[in-house]
Amino acid sequence: MKIQKHLIICLWFALAACSSADKTKMPAIGNTYAVDAKPPSDEAFNKQPAGTIMHFLQWYRTNIPQIKKIELVSHSTDPDSSMYYVVNAEGAEQYLDALQKSGFVTDNYIAKWREYFGKCNDNLRKSPQTETPVKGLEFDLVMLAKDYQDDLARIEKSTVEWQNVSNDVGSITVSLPSAGRLKYKVAKQDGKWLIDDIKDIRSALDQAQND
């Protein structure tokens, strides 16, 4: 069963790679991330590697109107199941391409989310859905929350709650302006700190991405 599941996910990856070849429909995603932004309240964000986290979130806030135009799900192209939703392989690759081009995340971060999209698609095949949002994609994939707009708007009010950095890798817990907390894993590559993973530690949420 595990081998079959692995083959299904690998097949989805292959289809996604083919779909990603044409990115002509990709919304224009800019590189600007902190125009008119207020300085962070916590001076820890003025230093690395915490600075990378703040810059990434500012970049995301600036570009989220275009990123949200990317369709991560679509109706199945199979005539016998056209009423059901599947992960849009091309859209998923466009989304990952946008995040990668931000310059703030590792290839490993992108690979993890590509695998996650594959698992979501596999789950939709097993448990078809006719309505959105689909399970597993009902929250923002960067903020890891359904209600994130206020936190993102006031992201400079976040604070570094805890950090442990050693030998070019680290873990940083960020308290958001609300009661939420996110744990970032960071890694230094070619002299630059990048985000390698993000985990939600709000404790009140039970999201599949954190399993």
N, C-alpha and C positions, 0 to 999 in steps of 0.2 A: 504493500500500500504506500509506503514511504517513497519507494522508487517511482511508482506511478505518479505521485504528487510532484516529485522532483522533476519528472519529465514534462508534466503539464506546465509547471512554472518556467522551465527552460524554453519550452515552445513559445510561451507568451513573450519571453524576453526576445526571442528571435523575431517574432512578428513586430514587436515594438521597435527593434532596431531598424527593420525595413521601413516602418512607417515614419521613423524620425528623419529619413533621408530628405523629405520635402518639408521645410520649415517656412515656406512662403507665407503661411497663414499666421505665423507667430506674431503676437502683439509686440509693439516696440517696447523693449525693456531697457531703461537707461542705466547708466553707471553712477549717476548722482545719488547721494544718499543722505546728505545732511544740510540741504539748503534751508536757511532760516531756522535751523534746529537750535533749541536752547541747549546750553551746556548740561551734561548729566549732573544730577544732584550729588551722586556719590563719586568722589575723586578717584576711586579705584578704576572707574571706566576710562580714566585718562591715561592709564598704563596698560601694557599688554601682559597677559592675553585677554583680559576683560574688555579692552577696547575693541577687539574684533567682534565680540558679541554685540556691543552697542552699535557699532557701525553696520553690522549685518541687519539688525532690527530696524535701524533707520533706513537702510536701503530697502528693506521689505515694505516698510510703511510708505515710502515714496512710490514704489512700483506696484503695490498691491492692486490698484485699479485695473492695470493691464493684466497682471497675473491671474486675477479672478475671472478674466474673460476666457481663459483656457478651459476647455471642456474636458474634465477628467473622466466622465462617464458618457455613454451614448447607448442608443438602442442597438440590440444585436443585429448584425447583418444577415443572420440566418432567417430565412422566410418563415420557418416553423416556430421561431421564438423571438420575432421582431418586437414583441411587446415588452420584452425583458431588457433590463439594463446590464451592460458589461463595462469594464474599464476601457476607456478610449485609449488605445495604445499610443496613437500619435499624440494625443493631448498630454498623456503622461510624460512622454519624452520631451515635449515642448516645455512642460512645467519643470522637469529636471534640468533641461538645458538652461532655462532662465536662472535657476538657483546656482548652477555651476558657473555661469558667466558673471555672477555677482562678485566672484573672487574671494568669497568668505567661507566656503565649505570645501571639504576634502572629497576626493573621488570615492572614498569609502562611504561618506554620508550619502552621496548620490546612489551608490550601489545598494545601500540598505533600503532606500525608498523605492528603488526600482524593484527590488525583491518584494517589498510590501505591496506595491501595486499588483504584482503578479499573484500574490496570495489573495488579495481582495477580489481579483478577477476569478480565481479558482473558486472562492467562496460563493460568488454570484452565480457561477455555473451550477454549483451544488444546491444553492438555495436562491432561486430566481426572485428578483424584485421587479415590480412594475411601477414603483414610485421612488422618487428621490426625496431626501438624500439617502444614498445606499449605505448599508452598514459598513463601518470601517473608514468611510470618507465623509462622515457627517460633522467633522470638526476641522478647524484650520490646521494644516499640516506643519506650519512653522510655530505658531503659538500654542498648538496642541490643546485648543479649547473651542467650544462653540461660540461663546461670547468673549471676544478678544479685542473688540474695537476700542474700548476705553483704555485698556492697557497699552495698546499700540500707539494710541494718540498721545499718551503721557509716558512713553517708554523711558524718557530721560529721568523720570522720578523713581526708576528702579534702583535697587541697591544690591551690592555684592554681599551675600549672606555668609558665604564660605568659599574658600578656594584652596586647592592643593596642586601645586605645579612642581614637577621635577623631571629632569631629563627629557625636555622637549615634549612632554605630554602633561595634561592637567585636567582637573575637574573643578567646575565653578558653579555654585548654586546662586541663582539670581532670584531675588524677591521682586515680583512685579508690583506696580502701583496698587493693584487690588490685593487680595489675600493669596494670590497664586504664586507658585514657585516653579522654576524650571532649572534642571541640572544640565549643564553643557559639558561635554567632553571636547577638549581642544588638543590640537597637535601642531607642532612647528614643522613646517615643510619649506625647504629652500629659503630659510630665514624668515618666514612669515607664519604667523599664528592663524590657524584655520579651525572652523567648527567641524568636529568629527561625528557628533551625535547630540541629540537633544532628548531629554526625558522629562515627562510631566511628573511632578511630585506634589501635586495639590492634595493628594490623598482622597479627596472626595470623588474624583473621577476614576472611572474604570474603563480605560481605552485599550483596544487591542494592540495598538502600536507599542505600548509599554510592556507587553507580555514578554 
